[in-house]
Amino acid sequence: MTERIAEKLNLENKLRQALEKEEFVLHYQPKVNLETRKIEGMEALLRWKSPDLGLVSPRQFIPMLEETGLILEVGTWALRKAAMEHRRCVDQGLPAPLIAVKISPIQLRQADFVDVLKKTLAGGAATPGIDLEISESLLMENIEASIAKLKEARKLGVSIAIDRFGTGYSSLGYLAKLPVQALKIDRSFVFRMLEDPNTMTVVSTIISLAHSLALSVTADGVETEEAKMLRLLRCDAMQGYVISKPMTSDDMERFLREPPAPGPASLH
């Protein structure tokens, strides 16, 4: 127990130093339209480039950021960085994609969430070009307060998607009231859909539900043959290794300048 406590304190100190020394980076993974096979956006993924540990997976450090409250500063930094990257693409004449940034539960719970968001996006392009991705379970924690904050966020020009849809316990009545534009199917469903008929039914139902509410739907974690089935189910977009692994900002700009050929055979 003493060793675990010591390791935890050591990690916390390293994370505080990482924020001060600007060791956090964003990598970007493309989202592609399943019908046109054109790039629709990018998801910004937080990484920690530690001089001692190398590139650290978010699973190893984000829980600690949330536990210590450092996620507020790091989350604000990620939003600002994504907005600046979008502006950089605009300034270079690139087809600047919408950049999606995940919002932590702690961030959304803050009373000044919208004010912080407004100040953070101020350094970006005139049109923010930012999507907020908020987990389904988070929205259900304090639904009325979430609706009010997200409506104010929409006035700033950002789009909002419900991430990991299907893994929480959404009320369909509230879902119709939420100011969201998209649902994102969790990778756990995508991974199992070709092997499990029940999971396939869940995926099909989510897509139909989204379209009935005039929402677009993106499948996350697409790796191989799922792409063909998702297209047949009329899913709007997909994200995953079938398109590209997460890439650095420089690689993203090269990717936008010279997009790959229109997708693998499984898309046709």
N, C-alpha and C positions, 0 to 999 in steps of 0.2 A: 504493500500500500504506500509506503514511504517513497519507494522508487517511482510509482505511478504519479504521485503528487509532484515529485521533483521533475519528472518528464513534462508534466502538464505546465508547470511554472516556467520551465525552460522554453517550451513551445510558445507560451504566451509572450515571453520576453522577445523571442525571435520575431514574432508577428508584429509586435510594436515597432521593433527596429526595421522590419521590412516596409512598414508604412512610411517611416521617416526616411529611409534610404531608397524609396521608390523601386522596390523589388517586385511589386505586383505588376502583372501584365495582362492584357486582354488578347485572347485568341478568338478567331472568328470562324464559324461554320455556316456554309451557305444553305439557304432554303430555295428549293426549285419548284416551279409550277409543274404539276404532273402532266398537264395537257400541252403547254407550249414548250416545256423544258427550259424555260428562261429563269434567270436568277430573280427571285422576289425579295430576298432580304438576307441578312446575316444575323446569327445569334452571337452576342459577345459572351465569351466564357472566361471566367476569372481563373488565372493561374498565378502561382507564386514561384518566382525564379530565385531560389535561395542559393547563395554562394557556397553554402555548406552541403545542402541536401539536393541541389539540382532543381529540376522542374517538378514541383509538388502538386499532386492531384488535389482538387478542391475538397474531395471527401475527407482528406486528412486535416484540413485547416479551417474550413468554413464553420463547422460546429464550434470550434474554439473562438472564432471571430464573433459568432452570435452569443456565445456564453459570456464573453468579456465586454460585449457592447461595441467592440471595434468595427463590427459590421456596418455601423452607421457611417463612419468615416470612409471605410473601404468601399461601401456601396455608393456613396456620393462620388467618390473618385471614379468608380467604374462608369457611372452615368455621364460624368463630365468628359471622361476619356472617349466614350462611345460617341457623344455629341460632337467632340472635336474631330474624331476620325471621319464622321459623316461629312462635316464641313470641309475637311481636307479633300475628300473625294469630289465634292461639289466644286471646290476651287480648281481642281485639276481637270475638270471636265469629264470625269468618269461617271458612268451610270450609277450614281450613289444609291446604294440599297438602304432600305429601312434596317436599322440595327436594333435587335431585341436585347433588352437587358433584364435579367431576373431581379425581382424586388424581394428582399428578405422580409419575413413577418415583422421583425423589429422595426424596419424602416416604415412600413405602412401603418404601424400602430402609433407612430409619433404624431402628436397634434399638429406639428408644423411640417408635415410631409409635403404638402402641396407647395408651401413657400420654399422649402429646400429644393424641390424639384424645379421650380421656376428659376431660382438663382443658378442652379447647376447647369441648366440648359441654355442659359443666357450666352455662353461663349460659343454655341454651335451655330448652325446655319439658320437663316430666317425661318424656314420651315424645319422644325426639329429633326424629323427623320428618325425618331426613336419610338420603338415599341416597348411597352412595359409588359413583362411576363410575370403573372402572379399565380401562385399555386392555388388549386381549387380548395384545398383544406384551409388555407389562410383566409380566403374570402369568406368562408362560412363561420369564422371565429366571431366576428362582430360585423354582421352583414350590413346593417343600416349605416354604420360609420364608414364602412368600406365603399358603399355606393356613393355616399356624399363626397368622399375624397376623390374617388375615381372620376366622378362627374366634373369636379374642378380640374383634375389633371387633363381631362379631354379638352377643356377649354384652352389649354396650353398648346394643343396641336399634336399631342402624342396619341398613339393607338394603344389599345390594351388587349391582351390575350390571356385566356385562362390556361395555365400550364398544367400538365399532368392530369388532364381531364379524365374522369372515370375512376380515379384512385381515391377521391374524397366522397363526400355525401351531400351533393348539391341538391338544393330544393329547386325544382323546375320553376316554381313560382318566382323565386328570387332571380333565377338565371335570366328570365325574361326582362327583369328590371335592371340588371347590371349593364353599365355602359361599356360593353366589350364588343370587339369586332371579330374575334377569332377564338377558336378552341384548339388546343394542342393535345393530340392523342399520346398518352404516355408510351414510352418505348417497351414497357413490359407487355402491353397488348400487341404491339407490332411484332415483337419477337415471337409470340406464341400463336399468332393468328392463322398461320398456314398449317399448324399441327393440331389445333384445338377448334372444332366447329363452334363451341360456345363463345370462345374469344373472338372468332370471326364475326359472330352475331353482334357482340358488343361493339366492335369497331364499326360495323355497318350501321348500327343504331346511332352511335355518336355522330357519324357523318350525316345521316338523315336528320337528326335532331338539330345539328348546327345549321344545315341548309334551311330547315323549316323556320329558324329564327333569323335568317338572313346573315348568318355568320360564316366566315371561311374556316376551313379546318386543315391543320397541318399534322402530318404523322412524324413523330420523332423516332430516331434510332433505326432508320431504314438501312439495311445492309446488303440485301441481295434480291431474291425473287419477290419479296413483299411489294416492291414497287409496281409490278404488273397488276397484282390484285388490288392494290390501293387505287390505281387508275380505274380499274373496272368498277370499283365501289364509288367512284366519283369524288375521291378525296382531292382537295384542291392543291396541296403542296406537300413536299416531304423534305426531311432533313436527316442526314446520316452519312455513314461511311460510303454508301453507294455513290454519293456525289463527291465528298471530300472529307478528309480528317480536318479538325480545327487547324487554322493557319494563323501565322503572325500577321500584323497589319501590313507589312511590306508584301507578303505573299498574297494577301487579300487584294491589294491594289493591282498586282500582276494578274491575278485571277480575273479581275474586272476588266483589265485591258485586253486580255486574251482569253475569253471564256472557252472552256473545253468544248469538244464536239457535243452535239445534243444528246448526251446521256447514253447509258448502257442499253444493250439490246432488250433487257427486261422491261424497259419503259415502253416499247413499241407494241 
